[in-house]
Amino acid sequence: MTMPDDDTLPARIARTLVDRIVTGQLRPGERVRQDALAAEFGASHVPVREAFRQVEARGLLVSEPRKGVRVSLLDEASVVEISHMRGALEPLALRHAMPVMTAADIELAQAAIHSGAQAQSMQDWEAANRAFHMALYRPCAMPRLLASIDMLHESRTRYMYATASCVAWDPGSQREHRQLLSAVRKGDVERACRLLEAHIADAGETLIQGLEAWRSIAARNPVR
């Protein structure tokens, strides 16, 4: 998962936490203990608390008075929020990227589609999916916008890992990617943005369906 590149101890602890939360190694609602992390990293509680602060700012941890720190829960409202924000920000990035997009950018997107078609696991497909989207957005050269989009994809990916056993992890996305790239190649900005908005909405609906199935499974194995 993408986090700041600095190699400070709090940043390294935060990257580890983000990866474990997104991939489901730390389950929704599970308590995250300062003592255990401090011992794992040979650190005091100070860098662990700073790491908690960074990860909480990303919406992945929740600090509760007298209860400690827990992994944030998965809920339908968050999926809707993520989808609405993606639907606003990603077409904005694409709209600014297309006028300056190069043949090399388009080749990167095409290569990502090919990688996605060859993927044998959800993890491989998701890496290709992220590469496809970022190849189209990166030329916009708007770092704050790109960072916001990256955080939304991080949150979306967490739901994908959680629901991977409940729904197909490639429900028509490859076809939609090819249609989107075709519009980009033709320089049709309005069509490309419409296709992207529909693609994001479809992905959100798939996650909501998966979340409903995941809940029934999670209810039989509650976090303690």
Backbone bond lengths (Angstrom), bond angles and torsions (degrees), N, CA, C in turn:
res aa  C-N    CA-C-N  psi(-1)  N-CA   C-N-CA  omega(-1)  CA-C   N-CA-C  phi
1 M - - - 1.447 - - 1.519 110.02 -
2 T 1.320 116.62 145.97 1.449 119.87 -175.65 1.518 110.89 -80.17
3 M 1.329 115.00 125.77 1.463 122.97 176.14 1.517 106.65 -137.95
4 P 1.339 117.16 169.44 1.457 118.60 177.31 1.517 111.81 -52.29
5 D 1.343 117.21 145.29 1.454 122.25 -173.50 1.520 113.72 -78.48
6 D 1.343 118.50 -9.84 1.454 118.77 -174.28 1.529 110.15 -63.64
7 D 1.326 114.61 151.66 1.459 120.85 -173.81 1.521 111.60 -104.54
8 T 1.328 117.75 25.61 1.453 119.99 176.05 1.526 108.76 -68.78
9 L 1.304 115.68 158.79 1.467 120.04 -178.88 1.528 112.21 -61.50
10 P 1.337 119.57 -45.02 1.474 118.15 177.26 1.533 112.61 -58.55
11 A 1.338 116.58 -38.88 1.472 119.71 -179.98 1.523 111.07 -66.05
12 R 1.334 117.13 -39.58 1.464 120.17 179.41 1.533 111.15 -67.24
13 I 1.321 116.03 -40.48 1.462 119.31 177.15 1.530 109.68 -64.66
14 A 1.333 116.27 -42.52 1.470 120.53 -179.83 1.522 110.74 -62.11
15 R 1.336 117.98 -43.02 1.465 120.47 179.30 1.521 110.79 -61.38
16 T 1.322 116.05 -40.33 1.463 119.87 178.79 1.522 110.79 -63.60
17 L 1.317 116.68 -44.58 1.460 120.30 179.32 1.526 111.78 -62.38
18 V 1.336 116.42 -45.97 1.465 120.36 179.85 1.527 110.21 -58.12
19 D 1.325 116.85 -46.27 1.461 120.20 -179.15 1.527 110.84 -61.87
20 R 1.316 117.79 -43.76 1.462 120.93 -178.44 1.519 112.31 -67.97
21 I 1.334 116.68 -34.96 1.460 119.92 178.82 1.519 110.99 -72.52
22 V 1.329 116.59 -47.32 1.463 120.82 -176.76 1.524 111.17 -63.37
23 T 1.328 117.09 -40.13 1.469 120.27 -177.77 1.518 113.11 -84.67
24 G 1.335 117.60 -2.32 1.455 120.28 175.93 1.512 115.52 87.15
25 Q 1.340 117.30 4.42 1.462 118.38 175.48 1.526 110.40 -63.78
26 L 1.326 116.71 -34.21 1.456 122.46 169.52 1.524 106.77 -104.66
27 R 1.315 116.84 119.40 1.460 121.58 -171.70 1.529 111.95 -84.08
28 P 1.328 117.22 155.31 1.466 120.26 176.22 1.527 110.89 -54.80
29 G 1.317 115.79 131.21 1.448 121.07 -179.95 1.516 114.92 86.83
30 E 1.339 117.00 -8.72 1.461 119.70 -177.52 1.528 110.66 -72.73
31 R 1.318 115.78 139.64 1.453 120.20 179.12 1.526 110.01 -76.64
32 V 1.332 115.96 137.98 1.467 122.18 177.59 1.521 107.31 -111.09
33 R 1.309 116.68 119.47 1.466 121.55 -170.83 1.525 111.76 -97.61
34 Q 1.319 114.56 128.94 1.466 120.14 177.46 1.523 111.77 -59.37
35 D 1.321 116.91 -44.12 1.465 120.59 -176.01 1.524 111.20 -59.72
36 A 1.327 116.53 -43.64 1.464 120.13 -177.53 1.525 110.94 -65.11
37 L 1.334 116.97 -43.12 1.460 120.04 179.63 1.522 111.58 -68.47
38 A 1.311 116.72 -39.56 1.459 120.03 178.56 1.529 110.04 -60.89
39 A 1.334 116.63 -42.41 1.462 120.55 179.06 1.526 111.19 -67.16
40 E 1.336 116.86 -40.63 1.468 120.96 -179.33 1.522 111.64 -61.14
41 F 1.331 116.74 -39.97 1.462 121.26 -176.43 1.529 112.70 -98.63
42 G 1.327 117.19 2.77 1.459 119.35 -178.46 1.507 111.92 59.68
43 A 1.331 116.13 42.60 1.464 121.18 -172.98 1.523 110.69 -123.68
44 S 1.329 114.61 165.09 1.459 120.08 170.51 1.532 108.35 -79.99
45 H 1.319 116.73 179.87 1.458 120.04 179.30 1.529 112.39 -75.55
46 V 1.328 117.46 -16.65 1.471 119.87 -176.50 1.530 112.20 -63.10
47 P 1.350 120.41 -53.44 1.464 119.01 178.62 1.528 113.04 -66.82
48 V 1.330 117.44 -28.11 1.468 119.81 177.52 1.522 109.93 -66.82
49 R 1.346 116.40 -43.82 1.466 119.27 178.15 1.527 111.35 -62.99
50 E 1.346 117.52 -37.35 1.462 120.32 177.16 1.527 110.35 -65.90
51 A 1.335 116.69 -39.59 1.470 120.02 176.92 1.525 110.37 -63.38
52 F 1.326 116.90 -42.69 1.462 120.36 176.58 1.529 110.15 -56.78
53 R 1.339 116.25 -44.32 1.464 120.33 -179.10 1.530 110.76 -59.77
54 Q 1.343 116.78 -43.92 1.462 120.63 -179.56 1.529 111.68 -63.38
55 V 1.328 116.37 -43.30 1.463 120.10 -177.01 1.527 110.78 -73.97
56 E 1.336 116.68 -34.66 1.466 119.98 175.99 1.523 110.52 -63.43
57 A 1.335 117.00 -36.57 1.466 120.83 178.28 1.523 111.60 -63.83
58 R 1.322 117.30 -22.82 1.464 121.73 178.01 1.527 112.01 -89.32
59 G 1.339 116.14 2.33 1.456 120.10 176.51 1.512 114.60 80.83
60 L 1.326 117.54 14.35 1.465 120.25 -175.30 1.525 113.18 -101.35
61 L 1.319 117.45 -17.22 1.457 122.48 176.09 1.524 109.45 -125.05
62 V 1.322 115.29 153.71 1.458 121.64 177.22 1.521 107.88 -131.21
63 S 1.327 116.24 128.21 1.459 121.44 177.52 1.519 108.77 -97.47
64 E 1.339 116.22 123.76 1.462 121.16 -177.31 1.527 109.87 -116.84
65 P 1.320 118.39 128.51 1.468 120.91 178.88 1.527 112.00 -54.16
66 R 1.323 115.62 128.64 1.462 124.13 177.79 1.526 113.58 65.92
67 K 1.326 117.11 3.53 1.464 119.83 178.73 1.523 112.57 -118.71
68 G 1.328 116.59 -9.16 1.445 119.80 179.88 1.516 113.33 85.80
69 V 1.321 115.72 -156.55 1.467 122.56 -175.54 1.527 109.19 -110.46
70 R 1.312 115.27 131.65 1.462 120.65 179.41 1.528 110.17 -128.76
71 V 1.323 115.11 157.47 1.459 121.33 173.53 1.519 108.32 -68.46
72 S 1.313 117.54 134.00 1.461 120.31 -179.25 1.528 110.47 -64.11
73 L 1.318 114.74 151.70 1.457 120.73 -177.82 1.522 111.03 -78.76
74 L 1.311 114.93 163.87 1.461 121.46 173.90 1.525 108.15 -99.26
75 D 1.319 116.86 132.76 1.457 119.23 -178.35 1.517 110.57 -149.98
76 E 1.317 114.89 156.99 1.464 121.30 -176.74 1.522 111.81 -63.33
77 A 1.335 117.03 -37.32 1.467 120.09 -178.72 1.519 111.08 -60.12
78 S 1.329 117.06 -37.06 1.463 120.27 178.92 1.524 111.25 -67.90
79 V 1.326 116.91 -39.27 1.466 120.09 177.41 1.529 109.76 -60.99
80 V 1.327 116.32 -43.99 1.467 120.61 179.58 1.527 110.02 -63.16
81 E 1.328 116.40 -43.46 1.465 119.66 179.70 1.531 110.92 -62.89
82 I 1.328 116.54 -46.07 1.468 120.78 178.96 1.527 110.19 -58.59
83 S 1.328 116.35 -45.77 1.468 120.32 -178.25 1.526 111.81 -64.38
84 H 1.334 116.97 -41.68 1.464 119.86 179.43 1.531 111.08 -65.82
85 M 1.326 116.13 -40.58 1.460 118.85 179.05 1.519 111.16 -67.98
86 R 1.322 116.71 -41.70 1.467 118.94 176.10 1.532 110.47 -61.03
87 G 1.333 115.68 -41.72 1.460 119.64 -178.38 1.516 113.27 -63.93
88 A 1.338 116.49 -23.82 1.459 120.39 177.26 1.523 111.84 -88.94
89 L 1.333 117.26 -43.93 1.462 120.95 -170.97 1.523 113.94 -83.28
90 E 1.327 117.56 -38.34 1.462 118.56 -175.09 1.537 112.97 -70.92
91 P 1.328 119.48 -41.14 1.466 117.68 172.97 1.536 112.06 -62.54
92 L 1.337 117.39 -33.13 1.467 120.17 176.21 1.529 110.09 -61.39
93 A 1.338 116.47 -45.68 1.466 119.99 178.25 1.522 110.93 -63.47
94 L 1.325 116.92 -43.60 1.466 120.32 -179.12 1.527 110.84 -64.56
95 R 1.313 116.92 -40.97 1.471 121.08 -179.58 1.531 111.38 -60.12
96 H 1.338 116.84 -38.28 1.460 120.65 178.66 1.522 112.13 -81.64
97 A 1.330 117.47 -24.24 1.466 120.80 -177.74 1.524 112.82 -79.58
98 M 1.338 116.67 -38.35 1.463 119.23 -171.38 1.529 114.31 -58.39
99 P 1.336 120.28 -40.86 1.476 118.60 -178.76 1.520 114.24 -64.27
100 V 1.348 117.04 -21.02 1.470 119.47 -177.83 1.525 111.82 -114.41
101 M 1.321 117.03 8.95 1.455 120.96 -176.96 1.519 110.73 -70.58
102 T 1.322 116.31 139.24 1.465 121.81 -179.23 1.521 110.44 -104.07
103 A 1.320 115.08 169.39 1.465 120.44 175.63 1.526 110.63 -60.54
104 A 1.319 116.55 -34.11 1.468 120.36 179.33 1.525 110.83 -65.04
105 D 1.329 117.49 -38.80 1.464 121.12 177.71 1.532 110.34 -62.74
106 I 1.312 115.43 -44.30 1.466 119.88 -179.67 1.524 110.67 -65.49
107 E 1.323 117.04 -36.93 1.469 120.37 177.19 1.517 110.99 -64.38
108 L 1.336 117.44 -38.14 1.465 120.47 176.75 1.530 110.68 -61.84
109 A 1.323 116.44 -42.30 1.459 120.20 178.58 1.524 110.66 -65.00
110 Q 1.324 117.09 -40.92 1.466 120.94 178.72 1.528 110.91 -64.88
111 A 1.321 116.56 -40.70 1.466 120.45 178.46 1.528 110.37 -63.74
112 A 1.320 116.83 -36.82 1.459 120.16 178.73 1.525 111.13 -66.44
113 I 1.326 117.49 -38.10 1.467 120.44 175.38 1.523 109.90 -61.06
114 H 1.325 116.45 -44.05 1.473 120.70 178.79 1.528 110.53 -61.70
115 S 1.319 117.30 -43.32 1.468 121.00 178.69 1.527 110.89 -62.35
116 G 1.325 116.12 -40.12 1.456 119.58 178.56 1.515 112.10 -63.87
117 A 1.329 116.49 -37.91 1.466 120.28 178.88 1.519 111.80 -66.79
118 Q 1.330 117.00 -27.58 1.464 121.62 -179.13 1.526 112.48 -90.35
119 A 1.321 117.94 -7.59 1.468 121.24 -173.29 1.521 111.32 -63.11
120 Q 1.322 115.19 138.08 1.456 121.96 179.27 1.524 112.19 -108.94
121 S 1.313 116.93 -1.79 1.457 120.73 179.70 1.518 109.17 -144.74
122 M 1.340 115.17 160.86 1.449 119.53 177.34 1.517 111.10 -60.94
123 Q 1.346 117.05 -38.20 1.453 120.61 -179.07 1.527 111.28 -61.63
124 D 1.340 116.58 -43.95 1.465 120.26 179.76 1.527 110.89 -67.86
125 W 1.330 115.82 -41.00 1.459 118.30 179.81 1.526 110.62 -64.80
126 E 1.328 116.89 -41.08 1.459 119.81 -178.94 1.521 111.20 -64.93
127 A 1.334 117.55 -38.06 1.467 119.94 176.98 1.529 110.28 -61.55
128 A 1.327 116.49 -41.22 1.466 120.57 178.29 1.526 110.88 -68.00
129 N 1.317 116.64 -38.57 1.459 121.24 178.25 1.529 111.30 -61.35
130 R 1.338 115.91 -46.18 1.463 119.56 178.69 1.528 110.58 -63.03
131 A 1.336 116.56 -40.74 1.466 120.64 179.97 1.527 110.76 -62.60
132 F 1.334 116.58 -39.21 1.465 120.70 179.22 1.527 110.59 -61.71
133 H 1.326 115.74 -52.02 1.459 119.15 -176.92 1.528 111.74 -63.34
134 M 1.316 117.08 -43.70 1.462 118.87 -177.30 1.523 111.83 -69.70
135 A 1.328 118.16 -29.94 1.464 120.31 175.82 1.527 110.35 -60.98
136 L 1.338 116.38 -34.79 1.467 120.42 -179.75 1.524 112.84 -80.28
137 Y 1.332 117.63 -28.34 1.461 119.84 -174.41 1.526 113.24 -94.95
138 R 1.317 116.86 -30.68 1.473 120.04 -171.72 1.529 113.12 -55.72
139 P 1.350 120.53 -36.24 1.476 119.08 -179.05 1.523 114.25 -62.10
140 C 1.322 118.99 -14.72 1.467 119.60 179.98 1.532 111.01 -64.58
141 A 1.344 116.81 -21.99 1.469 122.07 176.17 1.527 111.85 55.50
142 M 1.335 116.04 43.12 1.467 122.14 177.07 1.526 107.27 -120.72
143 P 1.330 117.16 89.36 1.470 120.20 -169.46 1.519 114.73 -60.77
144 R 1.312 118.78 -36.98 1.467 119.65 179.50 1.524 110.77 -66.91
145 L 1.316 115.94 -41.31 1.460 120.63 177.85 1.520 110.22 -63.36
146 L 1.324 117.17 -46.00 1.461 121.12 -179.23 1.529 111.39 -63.90
147 A 1.337 117.29 -37.74 1.460 120.46 178.41 1.533 110.64 -65.20
148 S 1.329 116.43 -39.40 1.464 120.09 178.41 1.524 110.85 -65.21
149 I 1.320 116.06 -42.31 1.457 120.44 178.12 1.523 110.61 -63.02
150 D 1.313 116.43 -41.22 1.461 120.38 -179.85 1.528 110.80 -61.80
151 M 1.324 117.89 -40.90 1.458 120.92 178.89 1.527 111.06 -66.07
152 L 1.313 117.47 -36.32 1.462 120.36 177.14 1.521 110.86 -66.01
153 H 1.333 117.02 -40.02 1.464 119.85 177.33 1.527 110.67 -66.26
154 E 1.316 116.78 -36.07 1.462 120.90 176.23 1.531 109.86 -59.31
155 S 1.340 116.62 -47.72 1.463 120.64 179.23 1.524 111.35 -64.45
156 R 1.331 116.69 -41.09 1.467 120.26 178.39 1.519 111.02 -62.57
157 T 1.331 115.96 -40.72 1.458 120.08 -178.20 1.517 111.16 -62.43
158 R 1.328 117.02 -34.97 1.462 120.00 177.00 1.522 110.64 -58.42
159 Y 1.309 117.09 -42.37 1.463 120.29 178.31 1.528 110.76 -67.95
160 M 1.314 116.95 -34.29 1.463 119.38 177.81 1.520 111.50 -63.71
161 Y 1.325 116.79 -45.85 1.464 119.70 177.55 1.525 110.86 -60.03
162 A 1.322 116.67 -44.04 1.464 120.22 -176.84 1.520 112.05 -64.02
163 T 1.336 117.01 -36.44 1.465 120.61 -173.30 1.525 113.00 -103.24
164 A 1.333 117.29 7.24 1.472 120.47 -173.52 1.521 112.75 -58.35
165 S 1.325 116.98 -32.02 1.469 119.34 -179.00 1.527 112.13 -83.46
166 C 1.328 116.80 -5.52 1.471 121.08 -174.91 1.518 113.10 -105.25
167 V 1.339 117.02 -27.57 1.466 120.67 -178.70 1.524 109.50 -136.74
168 A 1.320 116.06 159.94 1.459 120.23 176.02 1.515 109.19 -66.26
169 W 1.350 116.87 137.55 1.459 118.99 -177.25 1.519 112.69 -87.57
170 D 1.324 117.95 -0.97 1.471 120.09 174.28 1.525 109.16 -135.12
171 P 1.335 117.81 67.13 1.466 120.96 -175.96 1.524 112.43 -81.57
172 G 1.306 117.27 70.09 1.458 121.05 178.23 1.507 114.52 85.71
173 S 1.324 118.31 3.65 1.456 120.05 -175.57 1.523 112.78 -64.39
174 Q 1.330 117.20 -36.49 1.460 119.23 -178.78 1.528 111.03 -61.94
175 R 1.327 116.44 -42.42 1.470 119.76 177.59 1.517 110.48 -62.12
176 E 1.343 116.39 -43.07 1.455 120.34 -179.72 1.531 111.11 -66.82
177 H 1.324 117.38 -36.28 1.459 120.61 176.29 1.524 110.94 -62.20
178 R 1.324 116.82 -43.21 1.476 119.94 -179.49 1.528 110.67 -64.50
179 Q 1.332 116.76 -40.86 1.463 119.83 178.55 1.528 110.90 -63.98
180 L 1.303 116.02 -42.03 1.458 120.65 179.22 1.521 110.85 -63.75
181 L 1.326 116.73 -45.39 1.462 119.09 -179.00 1.524 111.14 -65.65
182 S 1.323 117.46 -33.54 1.464 120.11 176.70 1.526 111.16 -61.41
183 A 1.333 116.55 -42.90 1.469 120.12 178.03 1.519 110.65 -65.91
184 V 1.318 117.03 -36.68 1.466 120.82 177.86 1.523 110.00 -64.68
185 R 1.310 117.18 -45.31 1.480 121.35 179.21 1.534 111.24 -57.29
186 K 1.327 115.92 -37.29 1.468 120.80 -178.30 1.528 112.24 -81.00
187 G 1.318 116.35 -6.66 1.460 119.49 -179.32 1.510 113.57 73.60
188 D 1.348 117.15 19.24 1.467 121.36 -178.99 1.531 108.33 -87.70
189 V 1.315 116.53 88.99 1.457 121.71 -173.76 1.528 111.67 -63.16
190 E 1.329 117.33 -45.15 1.463 119.90 -175.81 1.523 111.25 -64.53
191 R 1.341 116.94 -43.91 1.466 119.74 179.06 1.530 110.29 -65.86
192 A 1.321 116.67 -41.90 1.467 119.90 179.93 1.528 110.56 -60.02
193 C 1.319 117.23 -43.21 1.466 120.16 -179.43 1.527 111.44 -68.17
194 R 1.326 117.36 -37.91 1.474 119.62 176.79 1.527 110.78 -63.91
195 L 1.324 116.22 -44.15 1.462 119.83 178.95 1.526 111.16 -62.73
196 L 1.323 116.46 -40.08 1.456 120.53 179.58 1.528 110.76 -64.39
197 E 1.325 117.46 -43.78 1.462 121.02 179.12 1.526 110.72 -60.75
198 A 1.331 117.06 -42.92 1.465 120.64 179.06 1.527 110.87 -66.54
199 H 1.316 116.63 -39.76 1.464 122.21 178.39 1.529 110.78 -59.88
200 I 1.313 116.68 -44.86 1.467 121.63 -179.73 1.524 110.41 -66.20
201 A 1.330 117.15 -41.77 1.464 120.90 179.52 1.524 110.81 -63.43
202 D 1.339 117.16 -42.48 1.468 121.10 178.54 1.527 110.90 -62.00
203 A 1.331 115.97 -42.31 1.464 120.08 179.85 1.526 110.36 -63.00
204 G 1.324 117.37 -39.24 1.454 121.03 178.39 1.517 112.25 -63.72
205 E 1.330 116.96 -41.72 1.463 120.98 178.41 1.521 110.80 -63.20
206 T 1.325 116.50 -39.93 1.468 120.51 178.55 1.522 110.72 -62.64
207 L 1.331 116.94 -41.63 1.468 120.16 179.22 1.528 111.32 -65.70
208 I 1.326 117.66 -38.08 1.465 120.28 178.83 1.524 109.98 -63.83
209 Q 1.328 117.06 -42.82 1.469 120.49 177.15 1.526 110.79 -61.35
210 G 1.337 115.75 -43.02 1.456 119.84 179.12 1.518 111.75 -65.43
211 L 1.325 116.33 -36.63 1.459 120.63 -178.87 1.525 111.06 -64.60
212 E 1.327 116.80 -38.21 1.462 120.28 177.94 1.530 110.80 -61.74
213 A 1.334 116.10 -43.20 1.464 119.81 178.24 1.523 110.76 -67.91
214 W 1.338 116.60 -39.49 1.467 120.73 -179.82 1.521 111.28 -62.32
215 R 1.334 116.78 -39.42 1.462 120.91 -178.37 1.529 111.36 -59.56
216 S 1.319 116.13 -41.54 1.464 118.98 -177.91 1.529 110.56 -65.60
217 I 1.335 115.90 -33.88 1.462 119.89 176.54 1.518 111.06 -72.91
218 A 1.329 116.86 -44.39 1.463 121.68 -179.14 1.518 111.35 -63.51
219 A 1.320 117.41 -32.55 1.463 120.37 -179.68 1.525 111.66 -63.31
220 R 1.325 116.16 -26.36 1.469 119.88 178.40 1.508 112.60 -84.85
221 N 1.353 116.63 -11.71 1.463 121.15 179.45 1.517 109.47 -134.24
222 P 1.330 117.92 67.71 1.475 120.10 -174.74 1.505 113.14 -66.59
223 V 1.363 116.08 149.08 1.456 122.20 174.48 1.513 108.50 -76.59
224 R 1.318 116.90 136.90 1.473 121.03 -179.52 1.517 109.97 -112.67
